[in-house]
Amino acid sequence: MEKIVFLDSASIIADIRRPAFAHQWEEYTATTTDQVVERLKDTTIAITNKVQLKRETLEQLPMLKMVAVAATGTDNVDIECCRERGIVVSNIRNYSVHTVPEHVFMLMLALRRNLLAFRADVLNGAWQKSTQFCLFTHPVRDLYGSTLGIIGHGAIGKAVAQIALAFGMKVLLAEHKGVAEVRQGYTAFDTVLRESDVITLHLPLNEQTRHLISTAEFARMKPDALLINTARGGLVDEAALLEALRSGRIAGAGFDVLGKEPPTQGHPLLDINLPNFILTPHIAWSGRAAMQTLADQLIDNIEAFVAGTAQNRVA
């Protein structure tokens, strides 16, 4: 009988059905690093959203046969170690193709139209003191006719592009950074940086993409450009972002992710009190319909593995 342990079930708000085969099920709302081995010591299938499963942990789990990641990103799991040990790893795919793009455009619209700054003006009584019917205290920029640079053209990037076209935006799909040849339909990475009014990131975090955007990249962007990141915090050098915002090197940024989550008190991006920076607590993916789709696919992945037809494999 398979023993299934969900290490961080509080990370998903959904109706999680039980697999349609004989099994033992245990779940914990959260699991700390020093609790992992004890909780998985006789487990055959582990479910994790963000709990780390590194080599030193996996080597202490001889019965583990599958890691079912309750997310798309798998940077919390040592994939190479899993391959060496014959542990199947499956992730979740294409579940957030509506909810994340909606969040992207929420951030984009709020920043382009200076929503936070105008709200502050109203709360501070500026409109009430106006000599005319409206305020021109901040610039309002339309999405229509502007250029959106998309870095990462997977399912979410494609969905963002569709919405952008509906808004009347010009869309540039960025080629990989540093490559010599540009594929048909794509635009050189540096050209995307130079020409985009808004840049949005939709790619995984790995050694090749860590700090993809840093000081040199901010220097190439338009001074009135925005940066949107709903993917992974480590894609952007946060110190460089802070400097770009404070110096006015870019017009603003909307982030749903940070390099360390949850952040500790005193994180520099938590203390930015600027109307041109919006930080949300990693919720772009969490629309209720999206989370239910994730939960259903999670169990589908486990059932497929037990049936001998593993799906959505990354290892």
Steps between C-alpha positions, in 0.01 A plus 500: 500500500628845408557748779440858390609797710409860415758721670335842462129462433419852624665632184194399295138599559304235307304178529775239472349165412668183618669274242293214360725221625577348838723737695583659831465879501663745740511875470660783689403863461868594505835326544831647610835384364585298811164316486523372141698178551292387797173561316617328180709217647265220381320696227480387138339815354576849632297808410670836535419848384794695640660273761863436404603147400875523454758226451588461868130445574422271206796274585332423832174386336559154350130422449415817310387425143331821392501871576176666390569872487184702562626783281666561165838606637725218621799700627425376854577139396844361412403364159843351425500303825150372422617378160796323656276328755222413254248727669235628260424872527182643348384861505184695419459662161283765338268538799554874545471619140208727590566610857866607459441706183211677674734591785761621253251739345372613839855609587561645155183708495545623857852620421438643154203700629661591835218345702680508836614859462153625408343302785745663741410843360130439562564371853718805570232742381671621182193448279277676748727807482522499121387809307372277217313173460809278464859465616806495276741423781638184337539382141246249366627271226284266295589143416363548149784570258774418752755219465502195726816291523437142612797305635396137513248376244348193662131452566475804729710720273278406206185584699647838599575568132138428404367747755757760398389478138139547611609823672659615176857460619797409283653176629870410486603146595852504640763262368725331756754733653843494341425277199644586160200407284144621544220256417222599265226678690733604781694820570854531633509522880673840510260640241206397717660682793551817296164514322246377757276726703421205727706185553346193661684186615363147454784251530636255758781574742822311440870575482461644150214734592604612851538881499400509135408863562763703685675837478609464136150401390334788687745736329373383159132548584299812425482741796119484481489118477343260749623158615245233601611180673246233592741209437788463749667762718853386420459597135566861600792640698301662780775745597517619139121531489500711816761733352313524167179599680659748737708666229212516252689282255169326425148629553380221726468130574233251601622187681314199637817315601820551700827312517419379853143408588357576741727804531652592833420831663736764368515366145580813294214451255250483787596850609457677165228757553465611139180513292689356202585171670236237575587183690244223546565187715545228233130474420489538121456122462238463772166560332259245646425337165873472428570338837226242443648419160839461668358267767326283241812475286711419806293188570488417127882498503512266799240263354684491167828416675345213697337374177843491336437789260668791677405840357641853527840352585799723560708204629 
